[in-house]
Amino acid sequence: MSLMKISVSALAITALSVGAAAARDQLQITGSSTVQPYATIVAEAFGENAKFPTPVVEGGGSGAGRKKLCEGVGENTVDIANSSSRISQSDLDLCAANGVGELMEIRIGYDGIVFASSSTGPEFAYTPSDIYLALAAQVAKDGALVPNASATWADVNAALPAQDILVYVPGTKHGTREVFDVKVIEAGCKETGALDLFLAVAEGKDDKEKEANAKKACHELRTDGKSVDIDGDYTETLARIEADPKSVGVFGLSFYQNNTDKLRVATMNGVVPSVETIASAEYPVSRPLYFYVKKAHIGVIPGLKEYITFFMSDDIAGPDGPLAAYGLVSDPELAATQAAIEAETPMGPLE
């Protein structure tokens, strides 16, 4: 991370220094609903193990969280914005316009999921199209949208086993549901031509709203028992597969790696999921996750530096930590991030 200086309002810094610590001793965190479950795990552990109050973690979306972060400096503004996408230049321009100085960009790891089935069953080699055609409520056929009637994987793709379709997917409140929706279902919807058909009938006041509604329609899954939401952790999904070895489950990479004696992982677009292929983005069902820290609040809002240090410690963000158990793929460059936090290194210009 190279240095980038953004002008800071001296008046804002003074105002922050005068009253922030006395007015607020609880960290304020907002942003991505995808990162929120991970941040909540860390916040609760931090509250239990540190001398500081448990931080307040709210959702609202990545873009909204970054805008809140850039509203200004002071005890009435947030300290951290969680984000499932990288900050934009327009966000940085807003920060600069509102006197928000340097930000620290912390990559917490990768949101990566795998498809796995019983180790005693056949091998699967999927594409996003295969998963969409198996699980979507409506699919494209002869230029029209029709209810999904596929019964077996071979109905979807003749190269796949003639096994009944039954997939246990992350529930709508699960941290990895978004990457499943966007990187698998939405990608498959586009590849099969269904997205264009949804766009043709989408309602909305402008093209942006119509596109959003079309993508939302892509995310609708069938309700005939072929796609089953799992709101619990991955142990529940594993139990379902052990009870029915002809089913398929969606797991975090780390959970699969700890259960290779029970599970056989599928490829996606020909790529075997691993820490290396996820971190390099070669494996398509993954993305980096971040949080952004208002550096002007470090040393003023109690516990801020301690929280981010705690969050990115080996015990929390490492491959054997609680975040990996929940589905986060640990960052291979975690040590470099830890060093940047210790040095309070601000982020550099966007490339």
N, C-alpha and C positions, 0 to 999 in steps of 0.2 A: 504494500500500500504506500503510494507516494503522498507527499504532503500537498494539501490544497488549502490555501488561505481564503476564507470568506470573511468580509468585513463584519465586525461585531459592534453593535451599538453599546458604547460605554455606559450610557444611561441605563440600558436594560440590564447590563451586568451588575451595575451598582444597585439597582432596585432588587435584583435577585439576591445579592449578597446581604442586603440589609435585613430582609424579612423572611426569606424562604425557609430557612431551617426551623425558625420558630413557628412559622405558619403551617408547615407540612413536613411530616417525618415519614410519610408512606409513599413509596415510589408509585408513579402513575404510568401505566403501560397500556397501549391501545394498538389497534391494527388488525392484521390478518387473522381470519377465523381458522386458517390452517395451522398457523403457528401458535394460536391461543392455547390449545391443549398442552403443548410442550411447555409454554411459558407458565401455565398454571401449575404444572407439576413442579417446575423449578421454584416458582414463587412460594408454594406451600412448604417445600423442603427448606428454602431459605428462611422462611418465617420460623420454622421449627429448630433450625440449627444455628442461626446467626442471632446477633443481638438487636436486629432491626425488625420492625413490624413486617408482616406479610404484605408484599406489594399488591396493588390493585391491578388486575389484568382484565381488560375489556376487549371485545371484538369490534366489528364494524367494517372490516375490509382493509386491505393493504393500502389502497389509494387514499381512503379517508383517514387512515392512521397517519400516513406520511404528511398529509395536509395539516392535521392537528399538531404534529411535531413541529411543523414550520410556521405555526401561528405566531410565535414569538418566544421570548425568554422570560422566565419568572415562575414563581411558585404556583401560579394559576394555569400553567401550561404543562403538557405531558413531558415525561423524561425520555421515553423509549417508544418507538413505533415498530411493531412486528410487521414483517412483509414476506409474502410468498413470491414476490417478484422484485427485481432490483429497482432502486430509486431512479426516478427520471430526472432529466435536466430541468424540466418545468418545476419539479419539486424543489430542486436545489435553488432555482431562481426565486421561488416563493420564500424559501428560508432566508436568502440574502436580502430580499425586499423587506422582510419583517425583522431584520436584525439578529437572526439566528446565526450563530457562528459555525465553527467547525462541527462536523458530524463524524462519529465513528461508525463504520460499516462492519457489522459482525455477521459472518456467515456461520450459521449454527450447524449446518449439515445439509443433508439432502432428503427430500421427500420422495422415496422410491418404494414401489410395491412390486411384488412378484405374484405370479399365478402358479399354484402348486397343487398337486393331487397325490393320492396314495402312492407310496414307493412301490407297491405291488402292482400298480396299474400301468397302462401304456404311456408312452412319451407323447407330449404335446408340443407343437411348434406353432405359436399363434402370430397373428397380426392384429392390429386394432380393429380391422374390418371383421375378422372372425368373431371377436368378442362382441362387437356391436350387433352383428347379424344374429348372434346367439341370444342376446339379452335385451335388445331394444324392444320397446312396445310396438313400434312401427318401423318397417323397413321399406326400401325402394324396390319395386318390382315392375318391370315393363313401363317405367316412367311415371309410376304412381306410388303413393304411400299406402301400404296395406298392413293389416295386423300381422305380427310375427307368428308364423305357424311352424317354425323349425322345431323338430323334436330331438334330433341327435346332432352331434358335432359334424358327422358326415353330411347331414343336410345343409350345413353352413358351408363346408369346404370338404370336397371328396377326399382330400389328402389327410383329413383328421379322422381319428377313430370313430367307429359307429357306436358311440356311447351316448346314453341319454344326457341331455344338457341339464346340469344342476350346478349352479355357481353361488358360493357364499361370498357376498361383497360387503365392503365396509358400510355401515349404516350412515345415514345422512348427517349425523352429528359427530362421526368419527373424523379424526384429523387427516386421514388419508383419502377420504371420499372425494375431495376436490381434485386430487391428482388422478384418481380413477376416472372421474367424470370428464376431465379436460383432455388428459393425455391418451385415454383409451376410447371411451365412448364417443366423445366429440370428434376425435381424430378418425375413428371408424365411420362415424356418420358422414364426415366430409368425403372420405375415400370412396364410400359406396354410392355417393350422389344423393343421399337422403337429405343432407343439409340444404342443397339447392332447392329441393322440393319443399322443405319446411320454410325456406326464405320466400318462396313464391306465394305462400299463403299467410305469412307472418303479419301480425298487426303491429302498429306502432306509429308514433307521431313523426319519426324520421328513420333514416336507414340504420342508424346506430341502434335504436330501440328495436327495430325489426330484426336485426341480426342477433341481438341479445335474446329475443323471444324465440327465434329459430333454434339457437343453441340450447336454450332451456328445453325446447321440445325434443331435441336430440337426447337429452339426459333422461327422458322418461323411460323407465325399464318395464318389462312385462310383469304382470301380476298373477301369472298362472302357476307359480311355484318353481319356475325355472331359474329365477333370480331371487335370492333370499338375502335380505339385509341382516347383518350381524352388528348389533350395537355394543356388544361386549368386546373383550380383548381377543387376541389371536388364539388363546387357549380354547375359547369357545368354538372358533372356526375349525381348529384341529380336531376337537372332539366330534364335530359334525362329520368331518371326513373319515375319521376312524369308525364312526357308526355307519357310514355309507361310502365305501371305498371308490365308488363310481362317481363321486362328486369332485368339484374343483373349488379351491378357496383362494382368496386374496390375502396376502400376508406382507408384513414388513420384511425386508431382507434379513435382518438380524435374527428374527424369529425363525425364519426358514433355515438359516445356517445352523441354528441350535437344534434343529429337528430333522436333519438330513436322513436319519435312520427311518423316519416315518413318512417323509415327503419327497416327491420328485418334482423339481422345478421345471417350468416350461420356458422356452425361449420366446422372445418377442422380436419380430422382424429379424429372426436369425441370431439374435444376440443373447448370450447367457448372462443373466443378472449377477453382478458382483460389485463389491465396493469400487473396484477400478472402473468397470464399465458404467456404473451410475455416476461416479464423480467426473468422468470424462464426457458424460452426456451421450455416450455411444448407445447405452441402453435407453430406449425412448420413454419409458414410463418413470420419469424422475425429473426433478428440478431442484436448484439450490434454494434454501430458505435463509432469511436474514432477519436481523433487527438493527435499527438505527438509533444511536445514542446521541443526545444533545450534550456535547462536551462541556458547554458552559455550566451545566448542572453538576458536573463531577466535582466533588469537594464542597458542594453547597447543599444539595439535597442529600440527606444522610443515607448511606447505604448503596448509592448508585454504583460506584466503582466496585464495591464488594459484591453486589448482585451480579454484574456482568462477569466478574472473575469467577464467581461460584458457578454461574450458568455454564461457562465454557471450560470448566475443570474436567480433568480426565474422569473423575468419579461420576459426573453428571452427563457430559456430552460425549464421552468416550464410547468405544464399541461395546463395553460391558456395563454401561450406565443405564439408568431408568428411561432415558429418552430413546435409546436404541431398542429397549424392550417394548416401547410403545410404537415403534415403527420408523424412527429417524435413522437414516444412514449416516454414521459418524463421518466427519470430514477427515480425509487423509492428511490434510494440512492443518489439523487442530493445533499443533505446537506453534506454528507460525501465528495463528490467531491469538493464542495465549500470550505470545511475546508482544504482539501489537497492542493488546489490552493493557499489559503491564506498562508499556511505554506511552499509553494513551495516544496512539498514532491516529491522526484524523484520516478520513478517506481521501483518495486522490481524485482527479477529474475522471468523469466517465469516459470509457474508451468507445 
